[in-house]
Amino acid sequence: MIAVWKLPKGENFLPEASVDHLRRIYREEQKARPKVRVLCAIHRKEGKSIDDIAGYTRLNRRTVHEILRRFMQRGLNAKDNKKRSGRPPKLTEEQRCKLIWTLERGPPYNRTGLWTTKEVRELIRKEFKIEYTHSHVWDLLQTAGFSIQRPRPRHYKAPSEEEVEHFKKRLQCWRGITGKRGL
């Protein structure tokens, strides 16, 4: 265990990596946070103090120490965040399969055979006793390969077909006068 505030510096910090190697990693890194972490490691490898590094990077002293400590524990992989599993899904794999099977059969009370997110949400609530928001139901449907089947209604300010045709004719006339190709 590394004592608090007693991190090696210079050649003793990350002995497996040279400053040139760290600089190459810094140049190749695209993401901002890993880049700042590598910059902290470069400064420490060059023998700078934690206070100096905090001043250069405008990070808190404790944050710099934590970054450097992670480098000592995990090596060069410390530049990246650890993968987090996240919250487990509310529906099990078996429940999802059952839901998809039910959805593919179509709603029993709807002749069109199309589901709405409200109907799917209600089905999940009744069948599995799990509450989902409408947006999360939509995410579930997209993940399962379902898509929107009904066209969205036209905007109330959308032009009619006659207005569109009139505009196109005027546009052709305008092109003929100006000689420009237009849109």
C-alpha positions as CSV (number, residue, x, y, z in Angstrom):
1,M,0.0,0.0,0.0
2,I,1.3,3.4,-0.9
3,A,1.3,5.9,2.0
4,V,-0.8,9.0,1.6
5,W,1.0,11.8,-0.2
6,K,4.1,9.6,-0.5
7,L,4.1,8.7,-4.2
8,P,7.4,8.1,-6.0
9,K,8.5,10.5,-8.6
10,G,11.0,10.7,-11.4
11,E,12.3,7.3,-12.6
12,N,10.7,5.5,-9.7
13,F,7.2,6.5,-10.9
14,L,5.9,4.1,-13.5
15,P,9.2,2.3,-14.0
16,E,7.9,0.3,-16.9
17,A,7.1,3.5,-19.0
18,S,9.4,6.2,-20.2
19,V,8.5,9.9,-20.5
20,D,8.6,9.5,-24.3
21,H,6.2,6.6,-24.2
22,L,3.8,8.6,-22.0
23,R,4.0,11.6,-24.4
24,R,3.2,9.3,-27.3
25,I,0.1,8.0,-25.4
26,Y,-0.8,11.7,-24.6
27,R,-0.6,12.6,-28.3
28,E,-2.7,9.6,-29.5
29,E,-5.4,10.0,-26.8
30,Q,-8.6,11.6,-28.1
31,K,-10.7,11.9,-25.0
32,A,-10.1,14.8,-22.6
33,R,-10.1,13.2,-19.2
34,P,-7.7,10.3,-20.0
35,K,-5.5,12.9,-21.7
36,V,-5.3,15.0,-18.5
37,R,-4.6,11.9,-16.5
38,V,-1.7,11.0,-18.8
39,L,-0.5,14.6,-18.5
40,C,-0.4,14.2,-14.7
41,A,1.7,11.0,-15.1
42,I,4.1,12.8,-17.5
43,H,4.7,15.6,-15.0
44,R,5.2,13.2,-12.1
45,K,7.6,11.1,-14.3
46,E,9.5,14.4,-14.9
47,G,9.9,14.8,-11.1
48,K,7.2,17.5,-10.5
49,S,5.5,17.7,-7.1
50,I,1.8,17.1,-6.6
51,D,1.2,20.8,-5.9
52,D,3.0,21.8,-9.2
53,I,0.9,19.3,-11.2
54,A,-2.3,20.6,-9.5
55,G,-1.3,24.1,-10.6
56,Y,-0.5,23.1,-14.2
57,T,-3.6,21.0,-14.7
58,R,-5.9,23.2,-12.5
59,L,-7.1,20.1,-10.7
60,N,-7.5,19.7,-7.0
61,R,-4.5,18.4,-5.1
62,R,-6.4,15.3,-3.9
63,T,-7.6,14.5,-7.4
64,V,-4.0,14.6,-8.7
65,H,-2.9,12.3,-5.9
66,E,-5.7,9.9,-6.7
67,I,-4.8,9.8,-10.4
68,L,-1.2,9.2,-9.7
69,R,-2.0,6.5,-7.1
70,R,-4.2,4.7,-9.7
71,F,-1.3,4.8,-12.1
72,M,0.9,3.1,-9.5
73,Q,-1.7,0.5,-8.8
74,R,-3.0,-0.3,-12.3
75,G,-0.2,0.9,-14.6
76,L,-0.9,2.6,-17.9
77,N,-4.4,1.3,-17.9
78,A,-5.3,3.8,-15.2
79,K,-5.7,6.5,-17.9
80,D,-9.1,5.0,-18.7
81,N,-12.1,4.7,-16.4
82,K,-12.9,1.2,-15.1
83,K,-15.9,-0.3,-16.8
84,R,-19.0,-0.2,-14.7
85,S,-21.8,-2.7,-15.0
86,G,-24.6,-0.2,-14.3
87,R,-28.0,-1.0,-12.9
88,P,-29.2,-4.5,-13.7
89,P,-32.2,-4.6,-16.0
90,K,-35.7,-4.8,-14.4
91,L,-36.9,-7.4,-16.9
92,T,-35.0,-10.7,-16.9
93,E,-34.0,-12.3,-20.2
94,E,-36.9,-14.8,-19.9
95,Q,-39.3,-11.9,-19.3
96,R,-38.0,-10.0,-22.3
97,C,-38.5,-13.1,-24.5
98,K,-42.0,-13.5,-23.2
99,L,-42.7,-9.8,-23.9
100,I,-41.4,-10.0,-27.4
101,W,-43.5,-13.1,-28.1
102,T,-46.6,-11.3,-26.8
103,L,-45.8,-8.2,-28.8
104,E,-45.3,-10.2,-32.0
105,R,-48.8,-11.7,-31.6
106,G,-50.3,-8.2,-31.6
107,P,-52.7,-6.6,-29.2
108,P,-55.8,-8.7,-28.6
109,Y,-58.2,-5.7,-28.6
110,N,-56.7,-3.7,-31.5
111,R,-57.5,-4.8,-35.1
112,T,-54.5,-2.9,-36.6
113,G,-52.0,-5.2,-34.8
114,L,-50.0,-2.2,-33.8
115,W,-48.9,-1.4,-30.2
116,T,-48.5,2.0,-28.6
117,T,-45.9,2.6,-25.9
118,K,-48.8,3.2,-23.5
119,E,-50.2,-0.2,-24.3
120,V,-46.8,-1.9,-23.9
121,R,-46.2,-0.1,-20.7
122,E,-49.5,-1.2,-19.3
123,L,-48.8,-4.8,-20.5
124,I,-45.4,-4.8,-18.7
125,R,-47.1,-3.4,-15.6
126,K,-49.8,-6.0,-15.5
127,E,-47.8,-9.0,-16.7
128,F,-44.5,-8.5,-14.8
129,K,-45.5,-6.0,-12.1
130,I,-42.7,-3.6,-13.2
131,E,-43.1,0.1,-13.8
132,Y,-41.4,1.7,-16.8
133,T,-41.5,5.2,-18.3
134,H,-42.8,5.8,-21.8
135,S,-39.3,6.6,-23.0
136,H,-37.8,3.5,-21.5
137,V,-40.5,1.4,-23.1
138,W,-39.6,2.9,-26.4
139,D,-35.9,2.0,-25.8
140,L,-36.9,-1.5,-25.0
141,L,-38.9,-1.7,-28.2
142,Q,-36.1,-0.4,-30.3
143,T,-33.6,-2.8,-28.7
144,A,-36.0,-5.7,-29.5
145,G,-36.1,-4.6,-33.2
146,F,-39.5,-2.9,-33.3
147,S,-40.0,0.4,-35.1
148,I,-42.7,3.1,-35.6
149,Q,-45.3,1.8,-38.0
150,R,-47.7,4.8,-38.1
151,P,-46.6,8.0,-39.8
152,R,-46.5,11.0,-37.6
153,P,-49.2,13.6,-38.2
154,R,-48.3,16.5,-40.4
155,H,-47.4,19.7,-38.7
156,Y,-50.2,22.2,-38.6
157,K,-48.1,24.8,-40.4
158,A,-46.9,22.4,-43.1
159,P,-47.8,23.6,-46.6
160,S,-50.4,21.8,-48.7
161,E,-49.5,19.8,-51.8
162,E,-50.7,22.6,-54.0
163,E,-48.5,25.1,-52.2
164,V,-45.5,22.8,-52.7
165,E,-46.2,22.4,-56.4
166,H,-46.6,26.2,-56.8
167,F,-43.3,26.8,-55.0
168,K,-41.5,24.3,-57.3
169,K,-42.8,26.0,-60.4
170,R,-41.7,29.4,-59.1
171,L,-38.3,27.9,-58.3
172,Q,-37.9,26.6,-61.8
173,C,-38.9,30.0,-63.2
174,W,-36.4,31.7,-60.9
175,R,-33.6,29.4,-62.0
176,G,-34.3,30.2,-65.7
177,I,-34.1,34.0,-65.0
178,T,-31.0,34.0,-62.8
179,G,-29.1,31.0,-64.3
180,K,-28.3,29.7,-60.8
181,R,-28.8,26.1,-60.0
182,G,-30.4,26.9,-56.6
183,L,-30.9,24.4,-53.8
